[in-house]
């Protein structure tokens, strides 16, 4: 991971318009661990860490977040 911290801004109070900075460990987490677990399960022909429907739900959530940011509107995940 880069030595620089993750930064982002939000339009939602109480931090609207302020730059936020990640305060925490840079150890592998999130997508890195999920992808590693999925690839390992496939290589070893074992049960994956999540089902296809769980994967679809996660992707739907991520895309709803992107759509919400782009449109400045709440998105329904269903």
Residue pairs with C-beta under 8 A, 6 or more apart in sequence:
1 26
1 28
5 21
5 22
5 23
6 21
6 22
7 19
7 20
7 21
7 22
8 19
8 20
9 17
9 18
9 19
9 20
10 16
10 18
10 20
11 17
11 72
28 36
34 49
34 50
37 48
37 49
38 48
38 49
38 50
40 46
41 47
41 48
41 49
42 48
50 58
57 77
60 77
61 77
64 75
64 76
64 77
65 75
67 75
68 74
68 75
